[in-house]
Amino acid sequence: MHPRLVALGWDPAWELARSTVALDDLEPARVATQHRGGYVLCTAGGDASAVVSGRLRHGSRTAAAFPVVGDWVLVREGVIHAVLPRRTAFSRKVAWAATEEQVAAANVDVVFVVAALDTAPNLRRLERYLTVAYESGAEPVVLLNKSDLCPDVGAAQAAVREIAPGTPVHALSALAGDGLAVLDAYCRPGRTAVFLGPSGVGKTTLLNTLTGADRPTAAVLEDGRGRHTTTHRELVLVNGRGLVIDTPGMRELQLWDADAGLSAVFADIDALAGACRFGDCTHEAEPGCAIRAAIGAGRLDPERYASYRKLEREEAHVTKKRDALALSEEKRLRKIFARSIRRAGWRGQD
């Protein structure tokens, strides 16, 4: 295997996936950036521009099937002919569409969920981001940046660990250089990390620290919101530290097929629900409700439970819309098939 491809994350499993594609003269490459007119790929010979083939374009039934940053693709002479199956995918629902998935990054090993400690951590936002991170299949890690601006870092970490049991939570300061050594455990050669979080939490500063580059950082407004400085996703190769995908800050992060993510983040609530007297308990007024008992006893934060219910309703709504769309598409294809059968019968009678 070519050393540069190995540095980009290529391994024997990817080689095996490549061997299943019929065309032997295609070369592997990894998507570094995506633009309206095409892609920039990292190849064995260096960076190269590329576009998708006509067959791949017309054969992709959804936008999620097109190459995204982090994907491994097979290319020939600047044309992408195939996308290898993704190991992990960080997806969200497109905000303006009822049932459209947007894959923001692919083949990620670790998701750094970044929050800032210049104000109290937004626990409800962290629960949402962690749900998406767990659903992706990658390893979630919470980074509490700007620890130098927090009067009680220990209390802030404890509050986050309370809503993220089992998830590593690290406090650091990218600007002051404190606590950055913890990143070495996750950023290793051949591994890919992505920074996830709203604008203003210091994602770009963290990336600058890792890469030694000097990307512009966000000015933070008086209300704590940051202006977007990263305008597109980009895969960056970091010497000795694997790869990092820089993503724009997200004003909205809507769930997409996040049932497993919800179960991972809210495992405590799932366990309580399983202890209710009735299997179909709505946790409203039924006797023997373990969730209401836990809230009453102070063992379950009612705000955490409200957050869970909100995300659960959002997931159920998206699933219902997606299933209805799939049923509609199935009916359409059946009609086309039936019409073709009838036409074939008419031709046979002639």
N, C-alpha and C positions, 0 to 999 in steps of 0.2 A: 504494500500500500504506500502511496506517495506521502512523504513526511508532512507536506502542507495540508493534505486532506486529513491526515490523522490529527493535526493541530486544530483543524476545524471541527473535529468530532467524529470523523469517519472511523468505523471499526468493522470487525468481521460480520456483525449482524447486518450492517448497512450493505456490505459487500454481497451478502446472501440475498437481501431484498433486491439489489440491483440485478442479480443473476436471473430473477424471475421475469424480467422484461425481455421481450423477444428480440429486440434490436441490440446487437452486440457492439455496434460502433458508437454508442452514446457514452459520453463522459460524465461522471458525477460532479456536481457543483452545489454550493450552498447559497441560498438567497441572502444577500447582505442588505439590500434596500429595494424598495418597490416604489416606482413612480408611475404617473398616469400613462406614460408612453412605454413602459417596460420595466426591466429589472437590472440591478447590478449584482453579479454573481461572484463568489469567491471560488476560483478553480485551482487546479494543481499548478497552473502556469501563472496565476495572478488574477486580478480583478478583470471582469469582462461584462459588457452590456449584453442583454438578451431580451427576446420577446417570446411569448408563448406561440406554439404552432397552431395552425388553423384547426387541426384535428382536436387538439387539447382544448382549444377555446370553445369549439362547438360541442364537444363531448362533455363539458363541465356543466351540469344542470343547475348548480348553485354557485354563488360567489365564493363560498367557503372551499370549493374544490380547486380554486386557482392557487398558484404558489403564493406564499406569504413569507415574511422574514423568518429565517430559521429553517425553512424547508430544505430538504435535500431533493435536488432535481437531476434529471438526465438531459444533457444538452449536446447539440451538435451544431457547430458553426453559428453560434449566437441564437439558436432557436431551442426553446425548452419543449421537449417532447413528452416528458412524464414527470409526475411528482411521486416520490416514494412515500409509502404509507407512514403517517406521522406516529411517533411514539407518544408524544404528549401534544396537547393543543390548548392554548389559552384563548377561550372564546367568550364573547358577550353578544347580547342581542343588539342589533342595530337600533338606535334610539328612535328613528323616524319610521321604522318598518314594523309591521305587526308580527311577522314571522320570518325574520332574516338573520342568519348567524354571521357574525364577523369574527374571523380567526385573526387575532392580533399578533400572535407569535406561535411558532411551532418548534417541537423538539427541544424544549427547555427542560433542564434538569432541576433547577432551583428557582423559586419565585421569591424575590425579596419584596415583601410588603412594607413600604416605607411610610412612617408617620413622623411628625415633627413634635418635639417637646417644648417648643417656645410657647405653646398653649397646652391645655389638658388634652390628652389623646381622645379622639372621637371614636369611642368603642363601637358604636353602631356602624360606622363606616368601615372600621377594621373587620367586623363580622362579615360584612358584604364582600370586601376584598378577599378575605380568607376563604369564603365559600367558593369564589371563582378560582382562587389559587389551588385549593384542594381538588376541585373538579377537573382541573387541567391535567392531573396525573403527575405533576412535578412536586418537589418538596417545598412546602412553604416555610419561610423564615421571616419573622418580624424584625425590622430595624427601626429603632426609635432614635432618629437623628436629632441633632441640635441639643444634645444632652448638657452642653455647657450653659444653656439658657434655662435649664430646669432647676428649681430650688430643691426638689425632692425626687431624684431619679428612681430611687428604690420603690417609692410609692407608685410612681407611674408604671414601672415594670410589673409590679404586683397586680395593678388594675388590669393590665393587658393580659397577663398570664391567667387571670381569673376567667377571661372570655376565650382564651386560646390554650386550653390545657393540652400538653403534649407538643405544642409548637415552640421551637426555639425563639426566644425573645432577647434581643441584644440592644443595649443602649450605646450610642457612639456619637461622635461629632466629626463630621467630614471636614468642617472648616478648621476646627482646633486640632484635628488629628488624633483625637482620643478614641480608643477602643476599636480601631480599624483592623487590628490583627485578627479579629474573629472572622473576617471575610475570607482569610486564607483557607479555612476549613471547608468552605463551600466553592470557592473559585479556584478550580484546579485545571490543569491542562486537559483538553478534550471535553470539558463540561461547559454547559451554557447556562447563564443566569439572566434573569430579566428583572428590572426594577419596576415595581407597580405602586402607584400612589398618585394623589392629586398634585397639581402644580404647587410649588412653593415649599415642599417638604425636604428638598435637597437631593433629589435623584441625580441631577446633572452634576452637582458638586461631588457626590459619591463616585460617579463614573469618571469624572476628571481625576479624582484621587487614584482610582485603579489604573487608568490608562496613562496618566501623566499628560493628558491633552488639556486644552483650555477652551472647552465649549462654553458659550455664554450661559450664565445662570439667571434664574428668575428673580425679578424684583418682587418682594412680597408686599401686598397692599395692607392697608391699616386693619382690615377685617380678617387678616390671616390668609387670604386667598392669594395664590401666585399667578403671575402671567405665564402663558405658555412660551417656553423657549425652544423646547424640542418640538419640531413640527412634523417629523416623520419618524418611523421606526428604522433602526439601523443596527446591524450586527457588527460588533467591534471585537477584533482579535486582540487580547491583552497578553503581552509576553509573560509566560510563566504562570498565568492565571486564567487560562481558558478563554471563554468568550462571554460577552455581555451584550444584551439587546437593550438599547435605549428606547424608551417609549414616551410619547407625549403624555402630559397629565390628562386625566380623564374627568370631565365634568360629570359624566353619567357612566355608571357601570351597571348595566342591567343584566340580569341572569339569563343564561341560556342552557337548558338541559343540566341543571345544577343539583339534581336530587342527591347524588353521592356527596357533593360538596356540603350540602346542608346537613347531611347525616354526620359528616366528619366534624364540622364546626360546632354543631349543636347535639353532640352525642349524649350529653347529660339530659337534655330535654327528651330525646328519643327513649332513653332508659326510663325516665319517669313515666312517659306515656305508656310504656309497656307494663308498668306496675298498676295502672288504673284498673278498677274493678271490672269495667266493661270494655271490651275490645274496640267498640265504636264510640268511645267517649269523646265528646266534643270539647271537654275541659271548660264547660260553661256552668252547668248546674247539676250534673250527675253526681250521685253519691259515690264515695270511694275514689274520687279523682286525685291521683297522686300529684299532678301538677299544681292544682289549686292548694293542696295541702302543703306542698313545698314552698309556694309563694307565701302562704299564711305563716309558715314557720320561719321565714327568712332564709331558707336554703336556696331559693331561686329568685333572682332579681326580676321583678315584673317588667322592667324595661328590656331586659334580655329576652324574656318570653315574647314581648310585643314585637321585638325585632325579628325573632324567629317566625312568628305568625305572618308578619309583613312579607318576609322573603319567601315563605312557603306559599302565600297567595300569589305572589308574583310568578313563582315557578309554575304553579298550577295553571295560571292564566296563559302563560307562554306555551305550555304543553298542550292545553286545550286548543289553542289557535293552530299550533303546528300539526296536531292530529287531524283537525278539520281540513287543513290545507292538503295533507297527505291523502285523506279520503277523497277530496275533490279531484286531486290529480289522478288517483286510481280510477275513479268513475270516468274521467275524461279519456284515459287510455283504454278502458274497456269499450267505450263507445267507438273509438277509432278502430279497435280490433274487430268489433262486431260489424262495423261498416265495411271493413275490408273483406270479411267472410261473406257478407251478402253480395258484394260486388263480384267476388270470385265465383259465387254460385250462379249469378246472372250470366257471367261470361261462359260458364260451363253449359248452361241451357242453350246458349246461342250456338 
